[in-house]
Amino acid sequence: MTFKDKLIWLQGKKIALCETDDVRFDEVKAFLQRYGIEVTGLRSAKEMLEDLETRRYSTHRVFFAVFVAADLARELEKPWQKMIKINPSISTTPLILTATPQKKIASQDLIEAGYFKFCLTNPVSPNDMLRVLIRLNRWNAMRGDTARAATLAK
């Protein structure tokens, strides 16, 4: 059994990729699509805010995870706080911060606030990305979100 065969559970999962840098966006999107992951690109704070607004009162979880660039995370901190107060179920989707080492240091207050389940340093290595995806699967399985019946019902 190959490593790719072991990751078959990723097939069909939806991930939001919030990245303003075109090169990084294309690299991460291509990597995720190799495992059959559906990638939704949210390329600006405006697009992210519009997507959040569509889920204001939703209790149905759409994304397996959301990868957020540090600059977009900073821009959406206040709208995110308001959204969580209105609909706390939105915070069940794990957020992963992607940042350069300098921006990661500048975003330390957001990390300490507990917004992010994981942090990845740009450029994101394939091994780090796979490690996070595997941990996300375990985290979601403990919460019951990725059980086969729950996935089929959605």
CORTA-V157102 format. One record per pair of residues at least 24 apart in sequence whose C-alpha atoms are under 10 Angstrom apart, sorted by the first residue. I is the first residue (numbers start at 1). J is the second residue. Records with the same first field share a line. If there is no record, write none. Layout:
# CORTA-V157102
I = J / J
This chain:
# CORTA-V157102
4 = 34 / 35
5 = 35
7 = 35 / 36 / 130 / 133 / 134
8 = 35 / 36 / 37
9 = 35 / 36 / 37 / 134 / 137 / 146 / 148
10 = 34 / 35 / 36 / 37 / 38 / 64 / 133 / 134 / 137
11 = 35 / 36 / 37 / 38
12 = 36 / 37 / 38 / 39 / 64 / 151
13 = 37 / 38 / 39 / 62 / 63 / 64 / 65 / 146 / 151
14 = 38 / 39 / 40 / 62 / 63 / 64 / 65 / 66
15 = 39 / 40 / 41 / 62 / 63 / 64 / 65 / 66 / 67
16 = 40 / 41 / 42 / 43 / 48 / 62 / 63 / 64 / 65 / 66 / 67 / 68 / 95
17 = 41 / 42 / 43 / 48 / 65 / 66 / 67 / 68 / 69 / 96 / 98
18 = 42 / 43 / 44 / 45 / 47 / 48 / 66 / 67 / 68 / 69 / 70 / 71 / 72 / 73 / 96 / 97 / 98
19 = 43 / 44 / 45 / 67 / 68 / 69 / 70 / 71 / 72 / 73 / 98 / 99
20 = 44 / 45 / 68 / 69 / 70 / 71 / 72
21 = 69
24 = 69 / 122 / 123 / 124
25 = 69
27 = 123 / 124
28 = 67 / 123 / 124 / 125 / 126 / 129
31 = 126 / 129 / 130
32 = 126 / 129 / 130 / 133
37 = 64
38 = 63 / 64
39 = 63 / 66
40 = 66
41 = 67
42 = 66 / 67 / 68 / 72
43 = 68 / 69 / 72
44 = 69 / 71 / 72 / 75
45 = 71 / 72 / 73 / 74 / 75 / 76
46 = 72 / 75 / 76
48 = 72 / 73 / 76
49 = 75 / 76 / 79 / 80
52 = 79 / 80 / 83 / 90
53 = 79 / 83
55 = 83 / 87 / 89 / 90
56 = 83 / 84 / 86 / 87 / 88 / 89 / 90
57 = 83 / 86 / 87 / 88 / 89 / 90
58 = 87 / 89 / 90
59 = 87 / 88 / 89 / 90 / 92
60 = 89 / 90 / 154
61 = 89 / 90 / 91 / 92 / 93 / 145 / 154
62 = 90 / 93 / 154
63 = 92 / 93 / 94
64 = 92 / 93 / 94 / 95 / 133 / 136 / 137 / 140 / 145 / 146
65 = 92 / 93 / 94 / 95 / 96 / 117 / 133 / 136 / 140
66 = 93 / 94 / 95 / 96 / 97 / 116
67 = 94 / 95 / 96 / 97 / 98 / 116 / 118 / 119 / 120
68 = 95 / 96 / 97 / 98 / 99 / 116 / 119 / 120
69 = 96 / 97 / 98 / 99 / 100 / 103 / 104 / 120 / 122
70 = 96 / 97 / 98 / 99 / 100 / 103 / 104 / 106 / 107 / 110 / 119
71 = 97 / 98 / 99 / 103 / 104 / 106 / 107
72 = 97
73 = 97 / 98 / 107 / 110 / 115 / 116
74 = 106 / 107 / 109 / 110
77 = 110 / 115
80 = 115
81 = 115
91 = 115 / 116
92 = 140 / 143 / 145
93 = 117 / 140 / 145
94 = 118 / 136 / 139 / 140
95 = 119
96 = 120 / 132
97 = 121 / 122
98 = 122 / 123 / 124
99 = 123 / 124
100 = 124
